[in-house]
Amino acid sequence: MKYISIVLISILLVGCAGIQTPPINPTSVAILTTPTAKLTITVVATVTPNINIVPILPFEEARQQSIILLETNNNCQLPCWWGVHPSVTTWEEVAKTLGSLSTGCCISYPIFEDGLVYINPPTPNDEHGKVLFHTYYLEKGIVKSMVIYNFDFAPMTHFNNIIANFGIPKEMYIRGHQDEGFRLVLFYPEQGILAEYSRTITSSTQENVKVCYQDANSPFLYLWKPNYPMSFEEAIVYLHVPTEDIPEFMPIEESLTNLNEFIESLGKLKGNMCIETPKDLWPTKY
């Protein structure tokens, strides 16, 4: 009985010792409490809208299509450009019909933010480089306005043809430097057209500078919705016409010494179609 009592007491002591809780080291909680636990990571999925990338045509094939569009304008009249109507055509339609002509990469649709997109079709030849410069300003997925530069490859945008097709504009402006040349703007707000032609100085006297436009065939075209009421000053901002490092535009009524002669030559589409302006109105560039 004595030995049995000793054994029982020993068992009880061991049992009591087993229920004691040892001090926990805060730095080893994971090791002590979950030595075999598996790490569970919760991934939050982000839904990305489907983006369609337009396949680019081989360069020569795109060049041939570009040549046709420069000649025909896709059978539409300015301010429509290659079938794109400002404030009507969606960017998705532009991407599908013209995106394959771009010599750059990654023309895609749809567009989820307002902004601008460039498409650079091939030039008909390499005389001025390999690409044309077309910029599309977008608003809510619609083409709001366009800035187009084609060198002299689009006959319908040549100076004489613009005058012949749309008449003498009610508003014309010039800006430039007396020792370099001038930019002449034909502003047609009802038609949604602003065409800017740059020419170097033809001749110069002590008082006046002369610049002629009969061969001006490389305009910057700014195109927007017809019958959208805007003043010229508003159009400059709306269409993103560059104004840095260039003198401000002046109406031709305030800046030409041969105004009547110039208007007459435009009406006849004959002669040199030259402007003459006082030197002291303009700064020097060089």
DODRENPA-565800 format. One record per residue: z, y, x of N, C-alpha, C in turn; residue number from 0. Coordinates in steps of 0.1 Angstrom, whole numbers, plus 5000, padded with zeros to 4 digits. Last residue first. Layout:
BEGIN
FIDREN_n.Z_n.Y_n.X_ca.Z_ca.Y_ca.X_c.Z_c.Y_c.X_resi
FIDREN_Z_Y_X_Z_Y_X_Z_Y_X_NUM
...
END
This chain:
BEGIN
FIDREN_n.Z_n.Y_n.X_ca.Z_ca.Y_ca.X_c.Z_c.Y_c.X_resi
FIDREN_4136_5861_5155_4136_5858_5169_4140_5870_5177_285
FIDREN_4137_5871_5129_4143_5858_5132_4145_5856_5146_284
FIDREN_4145_5903_5115_4138_5895_5124_4145_5882_5126_283
FIDREN_4147_5912_5079_4152_5910_5093_4143_5903_5102_282
FIDREN_4129_5934_5058_4132_5921_5063_4138_5921_5077_281
FIDREN_4120_5959_5052_4128_5952_5041_4134_5939_5047_280
FIDREN_4104_5969_5072_4118_5972_5072_4127_5966_5061_279
FIDREN_4078_5960_5066_4086_5953_5076_4101_5956_5075_278
FIDREN_4066_5957_5033_4071_5966_5043_4080_5958_5053_277
FIDREN_4040_5934_5026_4054_5938_5024_4058_5947_5035_276
FIDREN_4014_5918_5009_4017_5928_5020_4031_5934_5017_275
FIDREN_3999_5887_5003_4009_5897_5000_4011_5906_5012_274
FIDREN_3967_5875_4993_3976_5879_5004_3986_5888_4998_273
FIDREN_3943_5861_4984_3956_5859_4978_3967_5863_4987_272
FIDREN_3917_5863_4993_3927_5857_5002_3941_5855_4996_271
FIDREN_3894_5853_4967_3900_5862_4977_3910_5855_4985_270
FIDREN_3903_5839_4935_3894_5842_4945_3900_5852_4955_269
FIDREN_3915_5837_4910_3915_5826_4919_3905_5827_4930_268
FIDREN_3917_5859_4894_3904_5854_4896_3903_5841_4904_267
FIDREN_3945_5861_4894_3938_5860_4881_3924_5855_4883_266
FIDREN_3950_5866_4921_3955_5853_4914_3948_5851_4901_265
FIDREN_3939_5891_4924_3933_5879_4932_3938_5866_4926_264
FIDREN_3956_5906_4908_3942_5905_4905_3936_5893_4912_263
FIDREN_3980_5904_4923_3979_5898_4909_3965_5896_4905_262
FIDREN_3972_5918_4946_3976_5904_4947_3975_5897_4933_261
FIDREN_3967_5944_4936_3956_5936_4942_3960_5922_4943_260
FIDREN_3993_5951_4927_3982_5950_4917_3970_5942_4923_259
FIDREN_4008_5950_4952_4011_5942_4940_3999_5940_4931_258
FIDREN_4010_5959_4979_3997_5956_4973_3998_5948_4960_257
FIDREN_4036_5960_4987_4028_5972_4987_4015_5971_4981_256
FIDREN_4063_5942_4973_4049_5943_4978_4044_5957_4977_255
FIDREN_4089_5944_4963_4087_5941_4977_4073_5941_4982_254
FIDREN_4094_5945_4936_4102_5954_4945_4098_5953_4960_253
FIDREN_4077_5927_4925_4076_5940_4921_4083_5950_4930_252
FIDREN_4086_5903_4936_4075_5909_4942_4073_5923_4937_251
FIDREN_4122_5902_4941_4110_5901_4932_4098_5908_4938_250
FIDREN_4136_5884_4969_4133_5897_4962_4121_5896_4953_249
FIDREN_4161_5862_4981_4148_5865_4974_4148_5879_4968_248
FIDREN_4178_5869_5012_4178_5867_4998_4164_5869_4992_247
FIDREN_4169_5852_5043_4172_5864_5035_4171_5861_5020_246
FIDREN_4186_5823_5054_4173_5828_5050_4176_5841_5041_245
FIDREN_4209_5809_5060_4201_5814_5071_4188_5820_5067_244
FIDREN_4209_5791_5029_4215_5794_5042_4205_5799_5052_243
FIDREN_4197_5783_5006_4198_5798_5008_4204_5801_5022_242
FIDREN_4179_5758_4988_4187_5762_5000_4186_5777_5002_241
FIDREN_4185_5751_4955_4176_5757_4964_4183_5762_4976_240
FIDREN_4197_5736_4934_4201_5734_4948_4191_5739_4958_239
FIDREN_4193_5741_4908_4183_5733_4915_4186_5730_4929_238
FIDREN_4214_5758_4901_4212_5746_4893_4203_5736_4901_237
FIDREN_4210_5780_4918_4222_5772_4919_4219_5758_4913_236
FIDREN_4184_5789_4910_4187_5787_4924_4199_5778_4926_235
FIDREN_4188_5794_4883_4180_5782_4887_4182_5779_4902_234
FIDREN_4203_5817_4882_4209_5804_4878_4201_5792_4882_233
FIDREN_4184_5834_4891_4196_5833_4899_4203_5820_4895_232
FIDREN_4165_5833_4871_4161_5828_4884_4174_5826_4892_231
FIDREN_4181_5819_4841_4176_5830_4849_4172_5825_4863_230
FIDREN_4172_5795_4817_4179_5798_4830_4172_5811_4836_229
FIDREN_4169_5773_4791_4170_5787_4794_4178_5789_4807_228
FIDREN_4144_5750_4792_4159_5750_4794_4162_5764_4799_227
FIDREN_4118_5744_4789_4124_5752_4779_4140_5752_4780_226
FIDREN_4119_5712_4806_4112_5724_4801_4120_5731_4790_225
FIDREN_4141_5702_4831_4138_5701_4817_4130_5714_4812_224
FIDREN_4127_5705_4864_4138_5703_4855_4133_5703_4841_223
FIDREN_4120_5707_4899_4116_5703_4885_4128_5700_4876_222
FIDREN_4107_5721_4926_4120_5719_4919_4116_5718_4905_221
FIDREN_4088_5715_4955_4088_5715_4940_4102_5713_4935_220
FIDREN_4076_5731_4982_4088_5724_4977_4088_5726_4962_219
FIDREN_4041_5727_4990_4052_5733_4984_4065_5724_4983_218
FIDREN_4015_5730_5006_4027_5721_5009_4039_5727_5003_217
FIDREN_3994_5747_5006_3992_5734_4999_4004_5725_5001_216
FIDREN_3978_5776_5008_3992_5771_5008_3992_5758_5000_215
FIDREN_3955_5790_5011_3955_5776_5016_3969_5771_5017_214
FIDREN_3961_5815_5000_3950_5807_4994_3950_5793_4999_213
FIDREN_3981_5832_5010_3985_5819_5003_3973_5811_4998_212
FIDREN_3990_5853_5037_3981_5849_5027_3984_5835_5023_211
FIDREN_4008_5882_5046_4008_5868_5046_3999_5863_5035_210
FIDREN_4016_5910_5066_4006_5904_5056_4007_5889_5058_209
FIDREN_4037_5938_5069_4034_5924_5073_4026_5918_5062_208
FIDREN_4038_5973_5080_4037_5962_5070_4034_5948_5077_207
FIDREN_4040_5991_5102_4048_5993_5089_4049_5981_5080_206
FIDREN_4025_5983_5123_4038_5989_5126_4047_5990_5113_205
FIDREN_4012_5952_5111_4011_5965_5116_4025_5970_5119_204
FIDREN_4000_5918_5112_4011_5927_5111_4007_5941_5117_203
FIDREN_3988_5888_5096_3986_5900_5104_3998_5909_5102_202
FIDREN_4000_5864_5087_3986_5865_5089_3982_5877_5098_201
FIDREN_4029_5845_5093_4023_5858_5093_4008_5858_5096_200
FIDREN_4031_5814_5075_4033_5822_5086_4025_5835_5085_199
FIDREN_4044_5803_5044_4033_5806_5052_4037_5815_5064_198
FIDREN_4056_5782_5018_4059_5789_5031_4046_5791_5038_197
FIDREN_4063_5781_4984_4053_5780_4994_4056_5788_5006_196
FIDREN_4078_5766_4957_4080_5775_4969_4071_5771_4980_195
FIDREN_4081_5764_4923_4073_5760_4934_4074_5770_4946_194
FIDREN_4097_5753_4896_4098_5763_4906_4091_5757_4918_193
FIDREN_4095_5745_4862_4088_5744_4875_4092_5756_4884_192
FIDREN_4098_5745_4834_4107_5737_4842_4101_5735_4856_191
FIDREN_4083_5761_4817_4077_5748_4820_4087_5739_4828_190
FIDREN_4099_5783_4815_4095_5776_4803_4090_5762_4805_189
FIDREN_4100_5792_4842_4112_5786_4835_4109_5779_4823_188
FIDREN_4084_5792_4869_4079_5790_4855_4091_5784_4847_187
FIDREN_4078_5810_4897_4089_5806_4888_4084_5805_4874_186
FIDREN_4068_5807_4929_4062_5808_4916_4073_5802_4906_185
FIDREN_4078_5822_4959_4082_5814_4948_4074_5817_4935_184
FIDREN_4070_5822_4992_4066_5828_4979_4070_5818_4969_183
FIDREN_4083_5830_5023_4082_5820_5013_4080_5827_4999_182
FIDREN_4068_5842_5054_4075_5844_5041_4073_5831_5032_181
FIDREN_4073_5848_5090_4065_5845_5078_4074_5846_5065_180
FIDREN_4082_5861_5115_4078_5847_5113_4069_5845_5102_179
FIDREN_4090_5887_5116_4084_5882_5128_4080_5867_5127_178
FIDREN_4103_5892_5092_4092_5901_5095_4084_5896_5108_177
FIDREN_4112_5865_5071_4114_5873_5083_4102_5880_5088_176
FIDREN_4120_5860_5036_4115_5856_5049_4119_5866_5060_175
FIDREN_4109_5858_5002_4119_5859_5012_4114_5855_5025_174
FIDREN_4098_5866_4969_4096_5863_4983_4108_5865_4991_173
FIDREN_4089_5856_4935_4098_5862_4945_4094_5858_4959_172
FIDREN_4078_5861_4902_4075_5856_4915_4085_5864_4925_171
FIDREN_4074_5856_4867_4083_5859_4878_4079_5853_4891_170
FIDREN_4053_5848_4852_4059_5861_4849_4069_5866_4860_169
FIDREN_4026_5832_4870_4040_5832_4864_4045_5847_4862_168
FIDREN_3994_5827_4859_4002_5836_4868_4016_5836_4862_167
FIDREN_3989_5792_4850_3987_5806_4849_3995_5814_4859_166
FIDREN_3988_5765_4853_4000_5771_4846_3999_5786_4845_165
FIDREN_3965_5757_4866_3970_5749_4855_3981_5756_4847_164
FIDREN_3960_5777_4885_3949_5774_4876_3955_5766_4864_163
FIDREN_3984_5777_4900_3980_5789_4893_3969_5786_4882_162
FIDREN_3982_5750_4910_3993_5754_4902_3990_5767_4894_161
FIDREN_3958_5753_4925_3958_5744_4913_3970_5747_4904_160
FIDREN_3965_5770_4946_3954_5774_4936_3955_5765_4923_159
FIDREN_3985_5755_4959_3988_5768_4953_3977_5771_4942_158
FIDREN_3988_5720_4950_3983_5731_4959_3984_5744_4951_157
FIDREN_3995_5700_4933_4006_5710_4936_4001_5720_4946_156
FIDREN_3974_5683_4931_3977_5691_4919_3988_5701_4922_155
FIDREN_3972_5670_4956_3963_5681_4952_3968_5689_4941_154
FIDREN_3995_5661_4977_3994_5660_4963_3985_5672_4958_153
FIDREN_3998_5664_5005_3991_5652_5000_3989_5651_4985_152
FIDREN_4010_5682_5022_3999_5686_5014_3991_5675_5008_151
FIDREN_4044_5672_5017_4034_5679_5026_4022_5684_5018_150
FIDREN_4059_5667_4995_4049_5658_4998_4039_5663_5009_149
FIDREN_4090_5669_4979_4082_5675_4990_4072_5664_4995_148
FIDREN_4110_5678_4952_4099_5669_4957_4092_5677_4968_147
FIDREN_4138_5673_4933_4133_5682_4944_4122_5673_4951_146
FIDREN_4148_5673_4899_4142_5667_4911_4137_5677_4921_145
FIDREN_4173_5667_4874_4163_5675_4881_4158_5668_4893_144
FIDREN_4185_5646_4860_4187_5659_4855_4176_5669_4861_143
FIDREN_4181_5614_4850_4176_5623_4860_4177_5637_4855_142
FIDREN_4212_5599_4839_4199_5605_4836_4194_5614_4847_141
FIDREN_4238_5591_4844_4227_5581_4844_4213_5586_4841_140
FIDREN_4252_5615_4843_4254_5605_4833_4243_5595_4832_139
FIDREN_4228_5629_4862_4240_5633_4854_4241_5623_4843_138
FIDREN_4213_5633_4894_4216_5625_4882_4229_5631_4875_137
FIDREN_4185_5643_4912_4199_5647_4908_4202_5640_4895_136
FIDREN_4165_5630_4936_4168_5629_4922_4183_5633_4920_135
FIDREN_4140_5637_4959_4155_5637_4956_4157_5638_4941_134
FIDREN_4117_5627_4982_4119_5629_4968_4134_5627_4966_133
FIDREN_4095_5630_5007_4109_5633_5004_4111_5636_4989_132
FIDREN_4075_5605_5025_4076_5617_5016_4091_5619_5012_131
FIDREN_4070_5593_5058_4077_5592_5045_4075_5606_5038_130
FIDREN_4059_5593_5084_4057_5581_5076_4062_5582_5061_129
FIDREN_4042_5622_5097_4053_5612_5097_4050_5602_5086_128
FIDREN_4019_5635_5092_4031_5643_5091_4044_5634_5092_127
FIDREN_3999_5615_5096_3997_5628_5101_4010_5636_5102_126
FIDREN_3997_5589_5088_4009_5592_5096_4008_5606_5102_125
FIDREN_3989_5588_5052_3986_5586_5066_3998_5591_5074_124
FIDREN_4003_5589_5028_3990_5583_5029_3985_5580_5043_123
FIDREN_4038_5581_5033_4027_5590_5033_4014_5583_5033_122
FIDREN_4060_5560_5012_4052_5562_5024_4042_5574_5022_121
FIDREN_4089_5575_4996_4077_5567_4996_4069_5569_5009_120
FIDREN_4121_5576_4994_4111_5581_5004_4099_5572_5005_119
FIDREN_4146_5588_4974_4135_5578_4975_4125_5584_4984_118
FIDREN_4180_5595_4971_4168_5598_4978_4159_5586_4976_117
FIDREN_4202_5609_4946_4196_5597_4953_4183_5601_4959_116
FIDREN_4233_5625_4937_4219_5625_4941_4215_5612_4948_115
FIDREN_4254_5625_4909_4252_5628_4923_4237_5628_4925_114
FIDREN_4278_5607_4889_4268_5618_4890_4266_5620_4905_113
FIDREN_4282_5572_4890_4287_5585_4892_4276_5595_4892_112
FIDREN_4269_5548_4887_4282_5550_4879_4288_5564_4881_111
FIDREN_4237_5535_4882_4245_5544_4890_4257_5548_4881_110
FIDREN_4228_5499_4881_4229_5513_4876_4237_5522_4885_109
FIDREN_4206_5500_4910_4210_5505_4897_4220_5495_4891_108
FIDREN_4194_5510_4943_4201_5501_4933_4203_5508_4920_107
FIDREN_4179_5507_4973_4178_5514_4961_4184_5505_4950_106
FIDREN_4181_5496_5000_4192_5496_4991_4191_5506_4979_105
FIDREN_4164_5516_5025_4169_5503_5019_4178_5506_5007_104
FIDREN_4133_5533_5028_4147_5531_5031_4151_5518_5025_103
FIDREN_4109_5536_5016_4109_5530_5029_4123_5528_5035_102
FIDREN_4103_5529_4982_4111_5536_4992_4111_5529_5005_101
FIDREN_4091_5515_4963_4082_5522_4972_4090_5528_4983_100
FIDREN_4109_5504_4946_4103_5495_4955_4094_5502_4965_99
FIDREN_4116_5525_4929_4125_5521_4940_4119_5512_4950_98
FIDREN_4100_5530_4907_4097_5536_4920_4105_5532_4932_97
FIDREN_4108_5513_4886_4094_5517_4887_4090_5522_4901_96
FIDREN_4136_5509_4888_4127_5498_4886_4113_5501_4888_95
FIDREN_4146_5535_4893_4148_5525_4903_4138_5513_4901_94
FIDREN_4138_5548_4868_4133_5552_4881_4134_5541_4892_93
FIDREN_4154_5533_4850_4140_5533_4849_4133_5537_4862_92
FIDREN_4180_5540_4860_4176_5526_4860_4160_5525_4859_91
FIDREN_4181_5567_4854_4179_5563_4868_4175_5548_4869_90
FIDREN_4159_5576_4826_4172_5571_4832_4170_5567_4847_89
FIDREN_4143_5605_4815_4142_5593_4822_4156_5589_4828_88
FIDREN_4153_5631_4806_4148_5620_4797_4149_5607_4804_87
FIDREN_4157_5650_4824_4166_5650_4813_4162_5639_4802_86
FIDREN_4124_5649_4836_4137_5654_4837_4145_5654_4824_85
FIDREN_4105_5620_4837_4107_5632_4829_4122_5637_4831_84
FIDREN_4084_5603_4859_4098_5606_4856_4100_5620_4849_83
FIDREN_4058_5599_4865_4063_5592_4853_4077_5595_4850_82
FIDREN_4055_5615_4887_4052_5601_4889_4058_5593_4877_81
FIDREN_4072_5639_4871_4068_5636_4884_4067_5620_4885_80
FIDREN_4071_5665_4848_4071_5651_4850_4066_5648_4864_79
FIDREN_4066_5693_4844_4076_5688_4854_4078_5673_4855_78
FIDREN_4034_5681_4853_4046_5687_4857_4053_5694_4845_77
FIDREN_4021_5653_4834_4020_5667_4839_4034_5672_4843_76
FIDREN_4009_5620_4841_4018_5629_4834_4017_5643_4841_75
FIDREN_3997_5599_4855_3991_5604_4843_4001_5612_4835_74
FIDREN_4008_5596_4880_4011_5585_4870_4007_5590_4856_73
FIDREN_3996_5614_4896_4009_5617_4891_4013_5608_4879_72
FIDREN_3972_5608_4909_3972_5608_4895_3985_5613_4888_71
FIDREN_3976_5611_4937_3964_5616_4931_3965_5617_4916_70
FIDREN_4001_5600_4941_3998_5614_4946_3986_5619_4940_69
FIDREN_3996_5574_4932_4005_5583_4924_4003_5597_4929_68
FIDREN_3979_5564_4952_3974_5565_4938_3983_5575_4930_67
FIDREN_3996_5565_4974_3983_5572_4974_3978_5574_4959_66
FIDREN_4015_5546_4967_4019_5560_4968_4006_5569_4968_65
FIDREN_4001_5523_4968_4006_5527_4955_4010_5542_4955_64
FIDREN_3997_5522_4995_3985_5522_4986_3990_5527_4972_63
FIDREN_4023_5520_5005_4015_5531_5008_4003_5533_4999_62
FIDREN_4031_5495_4996_4038_5507_4991_4029_5519_4993_61
FIDREN_4015_5480_5013_4013_5479_4999_4020_5491_4992_60
FIDREN_4025_5487_5038_4011_5491_5034_4008_5490_5020_59
FIDREN_4052_5477_5036_4049_5491_5038_4035_5495_5034_58
FIDREN_4062_5456_5009_4057_5458_5023_4051_5472_5024_57
FIDREN_4088_5469_4987_4075_5464_4990_4071_5464_5005_56
FIDREN_4122_5459_4983_4112_5469_4988_4099_5462_4991_55
FIDREN_4140_5451_4953_4133_5446_4965_4123_5457_4970_54
FIDREN_4169_5468_4944_4155_5467_4942_4148_5462_4954_53
FIDREN_4199_5453_4933_4192_5459_4944_4177_5457_4942_52
FIDREN_4222_5459_4908_4209_5454_4911_4203_5461_4923_51
FIDREN_4255_5451_4903_4246_5461_4909_4233_5454_4913_50
FIDREN_4279_5447_4878_4267_5441_4884_4258_5452_4890_49
FIDREN_4312_5459_4885_4300_5459_4877_4288_5453_4885_48
FIDREN_4340_5441_4894_4329_5449_4899_4317_5448_4890_47
FIDREN_4373_5437_4888_4360_5435_4882_4350_5445_4887_46
FIDREN_4396_5423_4908_4390_5435_4905_4376_5433_4899_45
FIDREN_4425_5403_4904_4411_5403_4905_4406_5417_4900_44
FIDREN_4453_5398_4923_4448_5406_4912_4433_5408_4913_43
FIDREN_4470_5370_4932_4458_5378_4935_4454_5385_4922_42
FIDREN_4500_5360_4944_4493_5364_4932_4482_5373_4935_41
FIDREN_4511_5333_4963_4505_5347_4963_4497_5349_4950_40
FIDREN_4539_5315_4973_4530_5317_4962_4524_5331_4962_39
FIDREN_4549_5292_4996_4547_5306_4994_4536_5307_4983_38
FIDREN_4572_5266_4989_4559_5270_4991_4557_5285_4988_37
FIDREN_4603_5255_5004_4596_5262_4994_4582_5266_4998_36
FIDREN_4620_5241_5021_4607_5234_5018_4599_5242_5007_35
FIDREN_4643_5256_5024_4636_5251_5036_4622_5245_5033_34
FIDREN_4658_5276_5009_4645_5271_5005_4638_5266_5017_33
FIDREN_4684_5282_5021_4683_5279_5006_4670_5273_5002_32
FIDREN_4682_5285_5048_4693_5278_5043_4690_5273_5028_31
FIDREN_4659_5300_5052_4660_5287_5059_4671_5279_5052_30
FIDREN_4664_5323_5037_4653_5315_5034_4654_5301_5040_29
FIDREN_4687_5334_5051_4688_5329_5037_4676_5320_5033_28
FIDREN_4692_5344_5075_4687_5330_5075_4688_5324_5060_27
FIDREN_4703_5368_5075_4690_5367_5082_4684_5353_5080_26
FIDREN_4729_5365_5065_4718_5372_5057_4704_5370_5063_25
FIDREN_4746_5336_5066_4740_5346_5075_4728_5352_5067_24
FIDREN_4774_5328_5047_4759_5328_5047_4754_5339_5056_23
FIDREN_4801_5306_5053_4796_5319_5053_4781_5319_5055_22
FIDREN_4802_5276_5032_4802_5282_5045_4797_5297_5044_21
FIDREN_4823_5265_5007_4810_5272_5010_4811_5279_5023_20
FIDREN_4836_5232_5002_4838_5245_5007_4824_5252_5010_19
FIDREN_4833_5207_4994_4830_5217_4985_4832_5231_4990_18
FIDREN_4841_5191_5016_4827_5191_5013_4823_5202_5003_17
FIDREN_4868_5191_5016_4861_5199_5027_4847_5200_5023_16
FIDREN_4874_5174_4995_4877_5188_4994_4870_5197_5004_15
FIDREN_4864_5150_5007_4858_5155_4995_4861_5170_4993_14
FIDREN_4883_5147_5027_4869_5148_5031_4862_5155_5019_13
FIDREN_4907_5144_5012_4905_5155_5021_4891_5158_5025_12
FIDREN_4901_5120_4998_4903_5133_4991_4901_5145_5000_11
FIDREN_4900_5102_5020_4888_5104_5011_4889_5117_5004_10
FIDREN_4927_5103_5029_4916_5107_5037_4903_5110_5030_9
FIDREN_4940_5093_5007_4943_5107_5011_4932_5112_5019_8
FIDREN_4931_5066_5008_4928_5075_4996_4930_5090_5000_7
FIDREN_4941_5058_5032_4927_5058_5030_4923_5067_5019_6
FIDREN_4969_5059_5027_4963_5067_5038_4948_5069_5036_5
FIDREN_4971_5040_5007_4974_5054_5004_4968_5063_5015_4
FIDREN_4965_5017_5021_4957_5021_5010_4959_5036_5007_3
FIDREN_4987_5016_5038_4973_5018_5044_4964_5023_5033_2
FIDREN_5008_5011_5020_5008_5023_5029_4994_5026_5034_1
FIDREN_5000_4988_5008_5000_5000_5000_5000_5012_5008_0
END
